[in-house]
Each structure stands twice: as C-alpha cells, then as structure tokens.
Amino acid sequence: MKGVAAKAEEPFDVLPAQDFKKPEQPRRSRPTLSKYERARILAIRAEQIGRGTLPLVERLDGDGPAQTAEREFAAGRIPFIVRRYLPNGAAEDWRLEELGACDRRLSHK
C-alpha cells in the first residue's frame, strides 16, 4: 500500500507502518497530533474498514466503519505513520504511538 498523497495545502501524509524510517537526527516538530492529522487518519481507516479490511478491535453491534475506526484510534491500534513536511523541504516520520495521547479520546462519548 502506498502512502496517501496529501493535497497541496496539507503539510503531512499518512503512510502504512512498514514505511517507517528511524530518524537520524532529533525531530523538530512537536510530538502532538493535530486535529487535521487525526481527522485524516480516522477517515482513511474508516474507508479501509468500509472496504472490508478486518478491524483491529472487536466490532460492536450497530458500529459503522467510522465508529470502529475511532475505537481503534482510542485503543492505539491503528498502524499508521504521520509524515510531516518541514519548511526546508525535509520530512519527519512519527508513529502514532509516539504522538501525544491527549487526542486519543472517543469523540462520540
């Protein structure tokens, strides 16, 4: 699976976990997930689940793909990488586990 290309105005991409490259230098961006990154991750994962990918958490009765993706995100089970592009043209890769846990709450509670 290739990474999902970002639109011109989005300074990040979402990649599968196997594309992670260990950083050679200390990272410059903050280890906090933005609301835009969170929304994109949930949308990509919900689309995958909707197309038949097996969920990484137990599926509950009445849950749609979006609710299942949110529960996976809250459990820290989504295997994605966030690639952030810096102003100098370089990129930083962050695993979701490395990013701040402050946004790992369920939005439908």
SULUR-V92192 format. One record per pair of residues at least 4 apart in sequence whose C-alpha atoms are under 6 Angstrom apart, sorted by the first residue. I is the first residue (numbers start at 1). J is the second residue. Records with the same first field share a line. If there is no record, write none. Layout:
I = J, J
//
This chain:
3 = 14, 15
4 = 14
6 = 10, 13
11 = 85
12 = 83, 84, 85
13 = 82, 83
14 = 81, 82
15 = 80, 81
16 = 80, 81
17 = 79, 80, 81
31 = 99, 100
32 = 99, 100
33 = 99
42 = 46, 69
45 = 69
46 = 50, 65, 66, 69
48 = 53
49 = 53, 65
50 = 65
57 = 72
63 = 67
72 = 77
73 = 78
74 = 104, 105
81 = 94, 95
82 = 93, 94
83 = 92, 93
84 = 91, 92
85 = 90, 91
86 = 90, 91
//
